[in-house]
């Protein structure tokens, strides 16, 4: 929305609203969800149609897990840069300013990346330990 | 959307201190207040049921849900009486089955979820300093649907025909159940689920688009974050159940064997669809209740919440992870161990975000100057009980432990701890906290403490022994047991505890309903809270906020001492109603910059009629009375079309409106700036999820059954399927074309497209029907599923045709013009989804069986 007249305390250009999206903070958990669904679906199909190839399945889940962790790591890194806490020292971002909103979304995305990475690791563990469809 | 003809806001924003400091003359204040009072007054006398104000609808909703909760509680007491001693005969086995089924169903569908919606409708606009929800009539429609559906389902108890198969309706028990019980459950509750989705749409749009200017996403009240998350969860959790209900009812009514293993079906599909809904459901009722705690705790601690971002993390994270847990209800169904492992792992992972929010609350209390109050007592009790339930949850999240206690009273104990601690107690705490806001009176501190200690003690006395009862082997849902089992004394304790809970509820109900006329006028902000709802007017006014403030911090009432005074003076936005309209402010999603003065709908009978006919369309099929059902459905459509035509997206008399503080705002928007577009988008996301669930059914059968599709089975006619898909895609293209031509001023071309598009859509639906006509759906699950997909797409095509014709009529009537084209935008959005649905359905019906 560029229509309104810029006030003297207008937000800095790099924090413009149209660059932000609520969707972005859900990308890391969405990666977890995709990883989870693929693990579940692949295990269900393999165990129903070809129980002997569970070894391949476990390797595949391992590769998928590395991929998911890599993606989440990258998202987390970008969010970390956006949060910018080392420069600002601001952990709370409590003000109604564009800069605080920008860093808050980064902070939330960092935290969600951490929880998503943990979730991915948790879900991968059964494939590490369980060797048969049983 | 940056079309040139879209009117843009004009004037200064954000307001400067000097602008805010300027006084509003007394006579102006008086005139503005009178205008608002006239515009927002709810109807009086016999017209009172036509009210749509969120303060009225929310209150009715909450009281009705609470009434159903008390009824369901009475059922529980009757069951506890029956189980108090071995070999008891207070209830017959059949009545006991009806009671436990209705206890669970009513608590979940008629209390827990509606209560979230009721409370959110009641207080969310106040948190956002707003006037009302964006779609007041939709709330009212949802409420009346809920009343009709709930009364119908609960009423079945009086005729001794209530469902008996348990609240999760497992086939084959439920599919083969004699009598209308299962149908009552399926149709009555589907009806309510649709109302729930309507409320979710309303709440999401409310939290995204109706925040006060300046309330960026990083300073939203945490409650709004929870509402967003829970609304999103409803959109993805309820549709699988609706899809399951759809298949289930087709089996019950027409003998299409989706869950019948003798004809290729599989009861496990129901379990999957039910629990994909059922587990997130637990978090759908838990998160909004914990959201109340997130509002109470900072007030009690008299400081901002510690770890705002961490609580957002925990709400969003829990929302996601809760969808990876459903199979932990199915650990004993013989799935491969590795699959169980995934769900067990996710079940343990969800503990992390859940724990984080509890720790954030504890940190806030430790860091603040705690002023213990009655609401906090309830919250504290809730956290204690919830934590106990969470610990047993960690235990049964581990598959081998679950195998031991599955279907025993250990599970009953666990789930009641979780629900009392995670839902009932925080909600009652919330009632004590928000009562001064809702009714402008205080509840009794003394009675509240009595109620708390009775309920808290009762919960522990009832449910703590049940862990042991379960470990000793008592199964759920047995109507009696023999003396020799040794469970008698434990059950007697539980029964005594249940009546202690009931006594606590009696005290609470009395406190809630006793006359309070003689009470002195309450303080406006009795708890010294920092959030906007405590800028409410005492005595009550119906305008929501006298003027909609500009917000710059998370706790505006603490941080800006002059704010309430300026709101009262009408210094902020939309302080008047020059044309007598009800209006609310629409702002942008991320930073809440003002975009639009949205006119909202007022009192009407049409929502009641629409709900009554929709009710008929769902209730008559329960008794296999199809002609009246179809007539009701037709009338429901007529009512809804009338309601939309007369009250939504009408070309405004005035393009722009002075919104206050020098800002002029447009009064009409189409496309992504319009709240209606967002509502369609969100609704269709839910609809797409339901369709995906039916498609999931196809792949589920293919995975689980060796004979799907059966050897040499007759497939749908490929030519007709291709033709159907093509026709529907062309209809979509023409709809999109109509939107573009209309916008470019080529009205004749747009109208021609809107004539051709419904013809093509009808042809497409017809071709799809022809493609499966030779298949016998009752013979095997494969043809049944082909038919189900056909029914799904055809029904949507019918809706799509009505929408196209609605736009065509609008174009001729002058409601839809090149400038005012919101309807066409919304219809095109529906058709985007329908086009996708048609392509997927075409591939699944025509291609997949031949390829797999």
Contacts between the chains, C-beta under 8 A, distances in Angstrom:
chain1	res1	chain2	res2	distance
A	1	B	8	7.8
A	1	B	9	7.7
A	1	B	588	6.1
A	1	B	593	5.6
A	1	B	595	7.1
A	3	B	8	3.6
A	3	B	9	5.8
A	3	B	10	7.5
A	4	B	9	5.8
A	4	B	10	8.0
A	4	B	11	7.5
A	4	B	12	7.5
A	4	B	13	4.7
A	4	B	593	6.8
A	5	B	11	7.4
A	5	B	12	5.9
A	5	B	13	7.6
A	7	B	12	6.7
A	7	B	13	7.4
A	7	B	14	6.3
A	7	B	16	7.2
A	9	B	14	8.0
A	17	B	588	6.4
A	17	B	590	4.9
A	17	B	591	4.7
A	17	B	593	7.3
A	20	B	590	4.8
A	21	B	590	7.4
A	22	B	217	6.7
A	22	B	589	6.8
A	22	B	590	7.2
A	25	B	316	6.7
A	26	B	316	6.7
A	26	B	320	7.5
A	29	B	316	6.6
A	29	B	317	6.3
A	29	B	320	3.9
A	29	B	321	7.7
A	30	B	320	7.5
A	32	B	320	6.5
A	32	B	321	7.6
A	32	B	324	7.9
A	33	B	320	5.9
A	33	B	323	6.8
A	33	B	324	7.2
A	36	B	324	4.9
A	36	B	342	6.8
A	36	B	346	6.6
A	39	B	342	5.6
A	40	B	339	6.3
A	40	B	342	5.5
A	40	B	343	7.9
A	43	B	336	6.2
A	43	B	338	5.0
A	43	B	339	5.1
A	43	B	342	7.0
A	44	B	335	7.9
A	44	B	336	7.3
A	44	B	339	6.1
A	44	B	703	5.6
A	45	B	703	5.5
A	47	B	336	4.0
A	47	B	338	7.0
A	47	B	339	7.2
A	48	B	703	4.9
A	48	B	704	6.3
A	49	B	703	7.3
A	54	B	338	7.3
A	57	B	338	8.0
A	91	B	309	8.0
A	92	B	304	8.0
A	92	B	308	6.7
A	92	B	309	7.8
A	93	B	218	5.4
A	93	B	309	7.4
A	94	B	218	7.6
A	94	B	219	6.9
A	94	B	304	6.7
A	94	B	308	7.2
A	94	B	553	6.5
A	94	B	554	5.5
A	95	B	219	7.5
A	95	B	552	6.9
A	95	B	553	6.5
A	96	B	214	5.2
A	96	B	215	7.3
A	96	B	216	5.7
A	96	B	218	8.0
A	96	B	219	5.3
A	96	B	551	6.3
A	96	B	552	3.7
A	96	B	553	6.0
A	97	B	216	8.0
A	98	B	216	7.6
A	98	B	591	6.8
A	100	B	216	7.7
A	100	B	218	5.6
A	101	B	216	4.3
A	101	B	217	6.1
A	101	B	218	4.5
A	101	B	219	8.0
A	101	B	590	6.9
A	101	B	591	6.5
A	104	B	217	7.2
A	104	B	218	3.5
A	104	B	308	8.0
A	104	B	309	6.2
A	105	B	217	7.0
A	105	B	218	7.2
A	107	B	309	4.5
A	108	B	309	5.1
A	108	B	312	5.0
A	108	B	313	5.9
A	108	B	316	7.4
A	111	B	309	6.3
A	111	B	310	6.4
A	111	B	312	8.0
A	111	B	313	3.8
A	111	B	317	7.9
A	112	B	313	5.6
A	112	B	316	6.0
A	112	B	317	6.0
A	115	B	313	6.5
A	115	B	317	4.5
A	115	B	321	7.9
A	115	B	349	8.0
A	115	B	352	6.1
A	115	B	353	5.9
A	116	B	317	7.6
A	116	B	320	7.8
A	118	B	349	6.3
A	118	B	352	6.4
A	119	B	321	6.1
A	119	B	324	7.7
A	119	B	346	6.8
A	119	B	349	4.7
A	122	B	345	4.1
A	122	B	346	6.6
A	122	B	348	6.4
A	122	B	349	4.4
A	123	B	324	7.3
A	123	B	342	5.3
A	123	B	345	5.0
A	123	B	346	5.9
A	123	B	349	7.5
A	125	B	341	7.3
A	125	B	345	5.6
A	126	B	337	7.9
A	126	B	338	5.5
A	126	B	340	7.8
A	126	B	341	2.5
A	126	B	342	5.6
A	126	B	344	7.3
A	126	B	345	5.9
A	127	B	338	6.5
A	127	B	341	7.6
A	129	B	341	7.4
A	130	B	337	5.4
A	130	B	338	4.6
A	130	B	341	5.4
A	132	B	337	7.4
A	132	B	338	7.9
A	133	B	336	4.2
A	133	B	337	7.0
A	133	B	338	6.4
A	134	B	336	6.1
A	134	B	337	3.8
A	134	B	338	7.4
